[in-house]
């Protein structure tokens, strides 16, 4: 990360007079590390109770409680606002904008009570002339609320941020890693100016060291301007794999968000507003910040390389409870069950002597069933919830079919075809046992996959 050498500025800042909100988040945790490494003492604010570390005091505060906020800001001169409400509970998905508005209003009120001298806010790069998505409109409104008081506010508006554990980048990264053929909507042609997370941190710290940035809005982005499709291709080339993109104009952002939710471990509450925000270009139109804070900005390729190496060398700590869930065992059991199911299915054409199996409807159903098996195995191998969902549905359908085929054994009448032979009855009973195993393992893996494969862990 960029080092700060302005000792004069450092000496003018009182001990623990810098507050970083979202202290455990993607940006906040990195900002605290950077500030401490450059000799600053920092207060980190979090909803959780955290133990203090070297030169960092953690304060617990709920941003919806003004009194708690005011106490947390006691003695603060500079406050970094790095909060959002897009990763809450499922019932709050559609409420994030109103929650962010309340957060910003409470923060400004508490900061005013605590006599905070400056606020530095990181928002999203927006085009004021366009109708914004709910996410980007909220990011803009938060900045306007913070700037509506008497405290000078510096606003940084960033394009897509590339870094380990970053939400937008993680979403695109997982898609590229898991899919060789990608069906996409028109938003892949939107242009962005991706910026490395280390450069974002350097700008945030630089704004603190340059008082002339107070009360102003700055746009920040990296040196490369490219579409999201080009960004995915750059990452695909970095992985030495081919990527085929098929664009379907009528594929809506809502359908895209469902797809992302099933393919990647990025939470739907975060994926959906982010997907909506990809419709418009996010390109810097005013680079005046580069004259005040000159940086050697990292290219997209460099940023991807740094983020990937960081994920491999320092993956986030996993919850010990998640390590005991048996996810890998269930995944292997599911894959084995699907393969055995496919093998059992072939016996209809070399063991079964009933002519019904050669009826066009039976053959079409068999073709579709095998396509489903192939898709299920592919996506289960990639650890996607879509794979476990397909496996579960396919297993239930197969269980019902083979049970109906053996209906004759119990009720002496056949439901779907002529009565099966003894060997076919035995085959169906074995198949039923295998499908039950597949159903149980697909259910287990579907609910455990996100806990097992948290953001930032290499695939």
N, C-alpha and C positions, 0 to 999 in steps of 0.2 A: 504494500500500500504506500501511497505517497506520504513522505515524511514532512512534518511541519517544523520549520526551522526558525520561525518568528518567536524568539524567546521573549521579546518585549511584550507581545500580546499575551503570551503565557503568564508572564509575571504580573500582568494587570488583572488577571482573572482570579477571583477569590476561590479558596479551596471549596470544592463541592458546590459551586454555584452554576454548574452546567447540568441541566436535566435532559435525559434522553428517554422519551416515552417509547413504548414497545420494546423494552430492553432485551427481551429474549427473541425478538423477531428477526427476520431476514436482514433488514437494514440496521435496526437498532443494536443488535449484538455486535455487528461489525464496526459500527460507529464507536461504540464504547471501547472496543479493543484498540482502535486507531487512536482515540483520544488519550487513553491511558498510556499507550506505548510512546506517546509524544509528551508525556510529563503532566498531563492534566488529571485532576481529580474529578470524578463524575458521580452524579446521582442517576441511578437507573430506575425507572418506574415500571411496575408490572402489576397485573392483577393477582399474581401469585406472591407468596411470601418467600423471598430468596435470601440466602446468606450473603453477607458482605464479602467482597474479595479485595485484593490489593488495589487501593485507590478507587474503589467503587463501593458506594453505599446504595443499597437497594431499598426503595420505598414501595410499600404496597398501597395501591389506590385504585378505586373503581371510578372510571371516567364519567360514570353517570351520577356520581356523588360529589357535588361541588365542594363540600367541606373537606372531604378526603383529599381532593385535588389541591385545595388551597394549602393544606398542611404539608402535602408532598412538595409544593413549590416554595415553601418557606426558605428564604435565603437564596433563591435562584435568580440569576441575572439573565442567562440565556437558556431557552427551552426549545428543544427539537421536537416537533410534532410529527410523529411517524405512525399514526394510528389509522386503522380502517376497521370496518365491521363486516367483511365479506366471508369470514370463516367461522361464523357462529353456528348455532344449532339449525336443523332443517327448517323449523318453523319460522326462522328469521331471514330466510333467503330473500324474500320480497321486501323486507323491512330495512335492508342495510342502509339505504339512502337517508331515511328518516333518523335512523340510529346515528349515522355519521354526523348529521346536522346537530343533533342534541349533544353529541360528544364535543364538537367544535365550539358550540355555544357555552357549554360548561367549562371547557378548557380556557376560553377567553375570559370568562367571568372570574375563574379562580386565579388566572395569571394576573388579572388586574388587581384583585384583592391582595395578592402576594407581591405586588410591585415588580413584576418581571420586566426586565429592560428590553429584551428582544425575543422574537419567536422566529425559528427557521423551519419552514414547512416543505416537505417533499410530496409533490402531487404528480399528476399525469399530464403529458403533453397533449394539448387540445387545440382544435381549430375552432375559434370563436364564431366563425361564419357558418358552421354546419350545425345541424341538429345532433346533439351529442347523445351517446348511449347513457343509460342510467348511471353506470359506473363512472364514466368520465365527467358527466354533469355533476355528480356528487363530489368528485375530487376538486372540481373547479369551485363549487359552492362552499366547500370547506375552507379553501383558501380565501374566498371573499368574506366569510364569517370571521376568520381569524384577523383579517386586515381591517375589519370594520371598527375595531376599538382604537385606543390611543397608543397601543404598543406597536412599534415598528416591526413589520413582518417581511422576511425574505422568503419568496416562493421560488422553489426550483420545480420545473415541470419536465419530467423525464419521459423518454420513449421507453421501449422495452428494455428491461434491465437483465443482463446476462450474468448469472452467478449461481453457484450451488444453492439449492433450496428455493430459488426464486420461483414464484408461482407461474408467471407467464412463460418463462423459459422452460420450466419443468414440464409444462403441458406440451409444448412443441417438441421437447427432447424425447419424452416418452413416446409420442406418436411416431417419430422417426425411428427410434430404436426398435419399436415393436411391429411396424408395418412397412413392407416393401412396396405395396400398392396402396395408395391413399386416395380416397374419394373425398373431394373437398368442395366447399362452396366458393363463391366469388371473392370472399374476403382474403383469400390467399394472395390476391393481386394487390392488396393494400400495401402501401409503402411504410416502412418504419426506419428509424435510425437507432439501432440497438447500441447500448452503452454498457461497458463493463461495470460491475458493481463496485470495484475498487475506485474507478473514476468517479462514480456517484458519491462515494464516501469522501473522496478528495475535494469535491465541490462543496459538500456539506460542511466540512471542516474549514475549507477556504473562505466560505461566506462568514463564518464566525471571526476569522482573522482579518477580514476586510469590511470595516464598518460602512463603507460606501455602498455596500449591497443592501443595506437596510431599506425597507419600504419598497422594494422593487421585485419584479417578476423576471425570472431568467429561464430560458429553454436550454436543456442540456441533451446532448446525444453524442454518439461516437462518430468516427470518421467515415463510416460506411452507410450508404442509403440503399436499401434493398426491400423487395417484397417479402412477405412471409414465406412464400414458396421458395424464393431464393435463399432465405435464411435456413429453411429446412434442408435444402439441397447442400448448402455449405456444411451443415452438421452431418448430413449423410456422407458427404465426401470425406469429412474428418474421420468417420467410422469405416471408411473404405467399403461402403455398400451402395448399391444402386437404389434409387427411389423413383417410382413411377407415380405421377400425380394425374388423376383424372378429375377435371373440374366439372361440377354440375351446378349451373347457375341457380336452379330452384331449391337447392339444399339450404334451408334457413339456418340462421345462427342458433335457434333453439334446438333444432335437430342436431346441429354440430355439438352443442353442449352436452346433449344426451350421449352422443358418441364418445366424446372426451371423458365423460363420467364413467363409461363402461370400459374404456381402453386404458386410461391412465389412473394412477392413484391420487391425482389432484382432486380435492374435494369438490363436489358439485356446487357447493355454495360459493366457491372461489372461481370455478371454471365458467359458470354461466355468465356472470357479469363481465369476466375477462373476454369471453368469446364475443359478446355484444360489442365490446370496445374495439375489436379488430376490423370493424367495417370501414373506419375512416383512416386516412393517412396520419401518421404521427412523425412528422419531419420538422426539424428545427428551422424556423424562419428568421430568428434573431439570435445570432451567436455572440452577442456582446459580452457574455460571461467569460469567453475565452481571452478577452483583453484584460480583464481584471484578475482572473485566475488561469493563467496559461498552463496547460497540461499536455503531456505527450499521450494523447488518447489511444487506447488500445483498439486494434481492429477486431472485427467479429471473430475471425479465426483465432486470434490471440486470446480473446475473451472466452471462447469455447474451450480452448486448450487449458486455460487456467482453471475454469470451473470444473472441467472433467477430472483433472488431476487432483483438485481439492476434494472432490467427492470420493475418489479412490483412496486417497491418503488419509482423509479425516472424515469418514462417514459419521452421521449423527448417531448418538448412542441409542440403542434400541431398548425398549421396555423388556425387562427379564420375563415378564408375564407372557409377552408375545412370542418369546422363544420357546415356550412350552406348549404352544397351541397345536403342534403337530401338523403345521401347514404343509411342509415338504412331503411328509408321509401321505397326507390326503391327496396332494397333487399327483404323486407318483401312482397312488392307488387308482385315482381317477383316469389317468392316462392309460394304465394297464387295463382297466375295465372297458374303456372305449375301444381299445385295440381288440380285446377278446370279443366284444359285442360285434365288431366289424367281421371278425372271423366266423362267428356263429351265423351272422347274416348270410355269408356265402353258402352255407349248407343248404339253403333253400334251392340251390341250382345244381347241387351234385349229390345230395342225400335225400331230398324230398321228391317223391314220385308223383305228386299231385300236379296236374296240368294247369291248375289255377295260377300257379306262380309265374306262368309265362303270359298271362293276360297283360295287355298294354298298360292298364291302370297299375297292376302290381309292379311291373318293370319301372314305370315312371316313379312310383312311390319309393322303390328301392334306390333309384338313382338319386332322388332328393335326399333320402336317408343317408346315403354314403357321402354326399356333399356336406350334409350337416355334421357327420362324423369327422370329416377332414377339417372343416372349420373349427370344430370343437377342439380337436387335438392341437391345431395350430395356435389358437388363442389361449388354451390352457398352458401350453409350453411357454407362452410369453407372460404368464401370470396375470391375465386380464380378467376382470369380472365378467366381461362379455363371454369369454370362453367357458367360465363356470356356469353362466346362465344358460348358454346353448346346451351344454352338457346335461344340465338338470332337466330342461324341457325335453330334450331328445330321449333321455333315459326314461322319463315318465311315459312318453308316447310309446316307446319300445316295450316297457313293462306292461302297459295296457294291451298292446297288440299281442304279445306272446301269451298273456293271461287269457285273452279271448280265444286264441288259437287252441288253448288247452281246456276251454270251457266244456268240451265234449267229455273230458275225463270225469268230471263231477256230475254234470247234468245230462249226459248222454245225448247231447244235441250240439251242433256246431253253429257258431255265430258268423264267422267270416269266410269260411271255406268248407270243403269236404273234410270229414274227420281225419285227423293225422294218424300216422302209424305209431307203433310203440316207440320206435327209435326217435321219431320227431317229437313225441310227447316228452321223452327224456331230455331231448335237446332244448325244448321250450322251458322245462323246469330249471335246467342249468342256466339258461339265458335269463330267467326271472331272478335267480340269485345274483347274477352278475349285474343286472340293471339296478337291483336294490343297493348293492355296494356302490355303484356309480352315483345313484341319487344321494346317498348319505355323504359320500366324499365331495360331491359337487356342492351340496348345501354347506358343508363345513368350510370349504375353501372360499366360497362366494362371500361369506361373512367375515373371513379372517384375512383376506388378501390385502386390504388397505392397511390394517394394523401391522401386517408382516412386512409389506414393502412401502415404507414411509418415504416421503419426499427426500431426494438426495442420495438414496442408496443406489449404487451402480447395479444395472441389470446384468 
